[in-house]
Amino acid sequence: MRNAQARLLAGCAAGVLALAACSTNSPSQSSAAAKGDGKDYKIALLLPETAVPRYDGKDKPYFKAELKKLCASCTLLYANANASADTQQQQAQSMLTQGADVLVVDPVDGVAAASIVTAAKAKNVPVVAYDRLIKSPELSYVVSNDYEQVGKLQAQALVDKLNAGKVSPSEGGIIMMNGAGTDNNAASIKAGALSVINKSGYKVLSSTDTWEPAAAQSWASGQITRFGTKIVGVYSANDGNAGGAIAALKAAGVAPMPPITGLDATLSGLQAILVGNQYMTTYNSFQKEAETAAAVAYDLARGVPPQAPATVDGHPATLNPPVAVTASTIESIVIRDGFWSVSQLCTSAYNAACAEQGIK
């Protein structure tokens, strides 16, 4: 039988703006200590896209493994919307029809996904917003990363690199490739980045909002034609967009590459950093995020209120802190955390670059 939506306890005062946290500590480990109560809860995980490899390759398996550890009798219902908000709506309705006790949703569109929360509430099913915020007052919990801090780290790394290279703001400016306008996280990342760039003296020459690497590449090509050597830095909200910018710069014969930022610590992004095509990326522990989401979902299914060390848009939340990664810290941050192995990163094309950074 489906459980009633649990009461939620916020560890900080309500009324905090979206993605503003009182703390980034993890919730209590009440779920982690549980052995499972033998009930066959159905936990639904709905992820947003396949273009970003982390979702199917990292988030899903981490979530699945943690849920299995917490509750051997639980059933995981899984779907990926492949960047379609309409598809995600249909998938959520299907899972509700199958008797899901909790929905964990990483929304394609954080505004449109409010209808998923409404449909779930009608069946007394709590919804956890995973990674991206869903704009609904009926949301039960948020598990995400501190994305405003992501933007600040990216922008500060870019500005520091330009200053270290003695690149004067009078020599040119930065082009910005932000995330999609429908993504609340993208807005938070952008706000964080601009809070640094706007005080740096470096001008934003132009900007675009997309998570599609092909669109980012096409746009970057146009900006290279438009601004040429006036582009002294490329602010990219993630590694996918960074890859698009790198391809455009290479096609235009630009060398050396201007410093380029990123996010997600993708394999291709890290390899681009190793060979000097990308300057940095930002790493969040997807394992910690997914495991926290699984624990929160299991608590909600059992009717246990999860503790919440933070609030997001007035909702109880857990936010993971991001870390900036450059070539010299790939081994100490990303490899040591087990996110990628040395063999995955240091293929034959990157052996020399790995050796140069002491990655063995």
C-alpha positions as CSV (number, residue, x, y, z in Angstrom):
1,M,0.0,0.0,0.0
2,R,1.3,3.4,-0.9
3,N,2.5,5.5,2.1
4,A,1.3,8.9,2.9
5,Q,3.7,11.7,2.0
6,A,6.0,12.2,4.9
7,R,6.4,15.3,7.1
8,L,9.7,17.0,6.1
9,L,12.0,18.6,8.7
10,A,14.1,21.4,7.5
11,G,17.4,21.9,9.2
12,C,17.6,25.6,8.4
13,A,15.1,28.4,8.4
14,A,12.7,28.5,5.4
15,G,12.5,31.4,3.0
16,V,15.9,30.9,1.5
17,L,16.3,31.7,-2.2
18,A,16.7,28.9,-4.7
19,L,19.9,27.0,-4.3
20,A,20.9,29.0,-1.2
21,A,22.0,26.6,1.5
22,C,22.5,27.0,5.2
23,S,24.8,24.0,5.1
24,T,26.1,21.4,2.8
25,N,26.3,18.5,5.3
26,S,24.6,15.2,4.4
27,P,21.3,14.2,6.0
28,S,21.3,11.8,8.9
29,Q,22.3,8.3,8.2
30,S,19.1,6.8,9.5
31,S,18.4,5.2,6.1
32,A,22.0,4.0,5.7
33,A,21.8,2.2,9.0
34,A,18.5,0.5,8.0
35,K,18.5,-3.1,7.0
36,G,15.2,-2.8,5.2
37,D,11.8,-3.6,6.5
38,G,11.0,-6.3,4.0
39,K,8.3,-4.3,2.2
40,D,8.5,-4.1,-1.6
41,Y,8.4,-0.3,-2.1
42,K,8.6,0.9,-5.7
43,I,11.1,3.8,-6.1
44,A,11.0,5.6,-9.5
45,L,14.1,7.4,-10.8
46,L,13.5,9.6,-13.8
47,L,16.7,11.1,-15.4
48,P,16.6,13.9,-18.1
49,E,18.9,13.1,-21.0
50,T,21.5,10.9,-22.7
51,A,23.7,13.6,-24.2
52,V,25.4,14.1,-20.9
53,P,26.9,10.7,-20.1
54,R,26.9,11.0,-16.3
55,Y,23.2,10.2,-15.9
56,D,23.1,6.7,-17.3
57,G,26.7,6.0,-16.6
58,K,27.1,7.3,-13.1
59,D,23.9,8.5,-11.4
60,K,21.7,5.5,-12.2
61,P,24.1,2.8,-11.1
62,Y,25.1,4.7,-7.9
63,F,21.4,5.2,-7.1
64,K,20.5,1.6,-7.9
65,A,23.4,0.1,-5.8
66,E,22.5,2.3,-2.8
67,L,18.8,1.5,-2.9
68,K,19.7,-2.3,-3.1
69,K,21.9,-1.9,-0.1
70,L,19.2,-0.1,1.9
71,C,16.3,-2.3,0.8
72,A,16.8,-5.6,-1.0
73,S,13.1,-6.0,-1.5
74,C,12.6,-2.6,-3.1
75,T,12.0,-2.3,-6.9
76,L,13.6,0.4,-9.0
77,L,11.6,1.9,-11.8
78,Y,13.8,3.7,-14.2
79,A,13.4,5.9,-17.3
80,N,15.5,8.5,-19.2
81,A,13.6,11.2,-21.0
82,N,16.2,11.9,-23.7
83,A,15.8,15.6,-23.3
84,S,12.0,15.6,-23.8
85,A,9.8,17.2,-21.1
86,D,6.7,15.6,-22.7
87,T,8.4,12.2,-22.6
88,Q,9.3,12.7,-19.0
89,Q,5.7,13.6,-18.1
90,Q,4.5,10.3,-19.8
91,Q,7.2,8.3,-18.0
92,A,6.2,9.7,-14.6
93,Q,2.5,9.0,-15.3
94,S,3.5,5.4,-16.2
95,M,5.4,4.9,-13.0
96,L,2.5,6.3,-10.9
97,T,0.2,3.8,-12.7
98,Q,2.7,1.1,-11.8
99,G,2.3,2.0,-8.1
100,A,5.4,4.0,-7.4
101,D,5.7,5.0,-3.8
102,V,8.2,7.8,-4.4
103,L,9.3,9.7,-7.6
104,V,12.9,10.9,-7.8
105,V,12.9,13.3,-10.8
106,D,15.8,15.1,-12.5
107,P,13.6,17.4,-14.6
108,V,14.2,18.2,-18.3
109,D,12.3,21.4,-17.6
110,G,12.0,22.5,-14.0
111,V,8.9,24.5,-14.6
112,A,7.0,22.0,-16.8
113,A,7.8,19.2,-14.3
114,A,5.6,20.9,-11.7
115,S,2.8,18.9,-13.4
116,I,4.5,15.7,-12.4
117,V,4.5,16.8,-8.8
118,T,0.8,17.7,-9.0
119,A,0.0,14.3,-10.5
120,A,2.0,12.6,-7.8
121,K,0.4,14.5,-5.0
122,A,-3.0,13.5,-6.2
123,K,-1.9,9.9,-5.5
124,N,-0.2,10.9,-2.2
125,V,3.2,10.1,-3.7
126,P,6.2,12.4,-2.6
127,V,8.5,13.8,-5.2
128,V,12.3,14.4,-4.7
129,A,13.8,16.9,-7.1
130,Y,17.2,15.4,-8.1
131,D,20.1,17.6,-9.3
132,R,17.7,20.2,-10.8
133,L,15.0,22.1,-9.0
134,I,11.3,21.6,-9.8
135,K,9.4,24.8,-9.4
136,S,6.5,23.5,-7.3
137,P,5.4,24.4,-3.8
138,E,4.3,20.7,-3.3
139,L,7.8,19.3,-3.8
140,S,8.9,17.1,-0.9
141,Y,12.8,17.3,-1.0
142,V,15.7,18.5,-3.1
143,V,19.0,16.6,-3.5
144,S,21.4,18.6,-5.6
145,N,24.7,20.4,-5.8
146,D,25.6,24.0,-4.9
147,Y,25.4,25.3,-8.5
148,E,25.8,29.0,-7.7
149,Q,29.1,28.0,-6.2
150,V,29.9,26.0,-9.3
151,G,29.6,29.2,-11.4
152,K,31.8,31.2,-8.9
153,L,34.5,28.5,-9.0
154,Q,34.5,28.4,-12.8
155,A,34.6,32.2,-13.2
156,Q,37.2,32.7,-10.6
157,A,39.5,30.1,-12.1
158,L,39.1,31.7,-15.5
159,V,39.8,35.2,-14.2
160,D,42.8,34.0,-12.2
161,K,44.2,32.3,-15.2
162,L,43.9,35.4,-17.3
163,N,45.5,37.5,-14.6
164,A,48.3,35.0,-14.2
165,G,48.9,35.2,-17.9
166,K,49.0,39.0,-17.7
167,V,46.1,39.3,-20.1
168,S,44.7,42.8,-19.7
169,P,41.0,43.4,-20.0
170,S,41.8,46.0,-22.7
171,E,43.0,43.1,-24.9
172,G,39.6,41.5,-25.2
173,G,36.8,39.8,-23.4
174,I,35.0,36.5,-22.6
175,I,32.4,34.6,-24.5
176,M,29.9,32.8,-22.2
177,M,28.2,29.5,-23.0
178,N,25.6,29.1,-20.2
179,G,23.2,26.2,-19.7
180,A,19.7,26.0,-21.1
181,G,17.2,28.7,-20.1
182,T,14.7,26.1,-18.9
183,D,17.2,24.7,-16.3
184,N,17.1,26.3,-12.9
185,N,20.7,25.0,-12.2
186,A,21.9,26.9,-15.3
187,A,20.5,30.1,-14.0
188,S,22.2,29.5,-10.6
189,I,25.5,28.7,-12.3
190,K,25.2,31.8,-14.5
191,A,24.4,34.0,-11.6
192,G,27.5,32.7,-9.7
193,A,29.7,33.2,-12.7
194,L,28.6,36.7,-13.4
195,S,29.0,37.7,-9.7
196,V,32.8,37.1,-10.3
197,I,33.1,38.2,-14.0
198,N,31.3,41.5,-13.5
199,K,33.8,42.6,-10.9
200,S,36.9,41.3,-12.8
201,G,37.2,44.0,-15.3
202,Y,36.8,41.5,-18.2
203,K,33.9,42.3,-20.5
204,V,31.4,39.6,-21.6
205,L,31.5,39.9,-25.4
206,S,28.5,37.7,-26.0
207,S,26.6,34.8,-24.5
208,T,24.3,31.9,-25.3
209,D,22.1,29.5,-23.3
210,T,22.2,25.9,-24.3
211,W,23.2,22.4,-23.1
212,E,23.6,21.1,-26.6
213,P,27.3,20.7,-27.6
214,A,26.5,20.9,-31.3
215,A,24.6,24.2,-30.8
216,A,27.5,25.5,-28.6
217,Q,30.0,24.6,-31.3
218,S,27.9,26.4,-34.0
219,W,27.5,29.5,-31.8
220,A,31.2,29.6,-30.9
221,S,32.2,29.4,-34.6
222,G,30.1,32.5,-35.2
223,Q,31.7,34.3,-32.3
224,I,35.2,33.5,-33.5
225,T,34.3,35.0,-36.8
226,R,32.8,38.0,-35.1
227,F,35.5,38.7,-32.5
228,G,38.6,36.8,-33.5
229,T,41.6,37.4,-31.2
230,K,39.4,39.6,-29.0
231,I,38.2,36.4,-27.3
232,V,40.7,36.0,-24.4
233,G,38.6,33.5,-22.5
234,V,35.7,31.1,-22.9
235,Y,33.3,30.6,-20.0
236,S,31.6,27.3,-20.5
237,A,29.0,26.0,-18.0
238,N,29.8,22.4,-18.6
239,D,32.3,20.1,-20.4
240,G,29.9,19.4,-23.3
241,N,29.8,23.0,-24.2
242,A,33.5,23.3,-23.7
243,G,34.0,20.5,-26.2
244,G,31.9,22.3,-28.7
245,A,34.0,25.5,-28.2
246,I,37.3,23.5,-28.5
247,A,36.1,22.0,-31.8
248,A,35.2,25.5,-33.1
249,L,38.5,27.0,-32.1
250,K,40.4,24.2,-33.7
251,A,38.5,24.4,-36.9
252,A,39.3,28.1,-37.0
253,G,43.0,27.4,-36.4
254,V,43.2,29.2,-33.1
255,A,46.4,28.4,-31.2
256,P,47.1,28.5,-28.3
257,M,43.7,27.9,-26.9
258,P,42.2,30.5,-24.6
259,P,41.4,29.2,-21.1
260,I,38.1,27.3,-21.2
261,T,36.0,26.3,-18.1
262,G,33.7,23.3,-17.7
263,L,31.6,21.1,-15.3
264,D,31.0,17.4,-14.7
265,A,34.6,16.1,-14.8
266,T,33.7,14.0,-17.9
267,L,36.3,11.7,-19.3
268,S,36.6,13.8,-22.5
269,G,36.8,17.0,-20.5
270,L,39.5,15.7,-18.2
271,Q,41.5,14.5,-21.3
272,A,41.1,17.9,-22.9
273,I,42.5,19.4,-19.7
274,L,45.5,17.1,-19.8
275,V,46.5,18.1,-23.3
276,G,45.9,21.8,-22.7
277,N,42.7,22.3,-24.7
278,Q,40.5,23.0,-21.7
279,Y,41.7,24.8,-18.5
280,M,39.5,23.4,-15.8
281,T,36.3,21.6,-14.9
282,T,34.2,21.5,-11.8
283,Y,33.6,18.2,-9.9
284,N,30.7,17.2,-7.8
285,S,30.5,13.8,-6.2
286,F,27.7,12.2,-8.3
287,Q,28.0,9.1,-6.1
288,K,27.3,11.1,-2.9
289,E,24.4,12.9,-4.6
290,A,22.8,9.6,-5.9
291,E,23.3,7.7,-2.7
292,T,21.7,10.6,-0.7
293,A,18.8,10.6,-3.1
294,A,18.3,6.9,-2.7
295,A,18.4,7.2,1.1
296,V,15.9,10.1,1.1
297,A,13.6,8.2,-1.2
298,Y,13.6,5.2,1.0
299,D,12.9,7.3,4.0
300,L,9.9,8.9,2.3
301,A,8.6,5.5,1.1
302,R,8.7,4.3,4.7
303,G,7.1,7.5,6.1
304,V,10.3,8.5,7.9
305,P,11.0,12.3,7.6
306,P,14.5,12.8,6.2
307,Q,16.7,15.3,8.0
308,A,17.6,18.3,5.9
309,P,20.8,20.3,6.5
310,A,19.8,22.9,3.9
311,T,16.8,24.5,2.2
312,V,16.3,25.2,-1.5
313,D,13.5,27.5,-2.6
314,G,11.9,26.8,0.8
315,H,12.1,23.0,0.4
316,P,14.2,20.7,2.7
317,A,17.4,19.8,0.9
318,T,20.9,18.4,0.8
319,L,23.5,20.2,-1.4
320,N,26.9,18.8,-2.2
321,P,29.8,21.3,-2.4
322,P,31.7,21.5,-5.8
323,V,35.5,21.4,-6.3
324,A,37.5,23.1,-9.1
325,V,39.8,20.7,-11.0
326,T,42.8,21.6,-13.1
327,A,45.4,19.3,-14.7
328,S,47.5,19.2,-11.5
329,T,44.6,18.1,-9.3
330,I,42.9,15.5,-11.5
331,E,44.7,12.6,-9.7
332,S,44.2,13.9,-6.2
333,I,40.5,14.8,-6.6
334,V,38.8,12.8,-9.4
335,I,41.0,9.6,-9.6
336,R,41.3,9.3,-5.8
337,D,37.6,9.6,-5.4
338,G,37.1,6.6,-7.8
339,F,35.1,8.6,-10.3
340,W,37.4,7.5,-13.2
341,S,40.2,5.0,-13.1
342,V,43.7,5.7,-14.4
343,S,43.2,3.1,-17.2
344,Q,40.0,4.9,-18.3
345,L,41.7,8.3,-18.3
346,C,45.2,7.5,-19.5
347,T,44.6,5.7,-22.8
348,S,47.5,5.6,-25.3
349,A,46.7,9.0,-26.6
350,Y,47.0,10.5,-23.1
351,N,49.8,8.4,-21.6
352,A,52.4,11.2,-21.9
353,A,50.1,13.9,-20.6
354,C,49.2,11.7,-17.6
355,A,52.8,10.9,-16.9
356,E,53.6,14.7,-16.9
357,Q,51.0,15.2,-14.2
358,G,52.2,12.2,-12.2
359,I,49.0,10.1,-12.9
360,K,50.0,6.5,-12.8
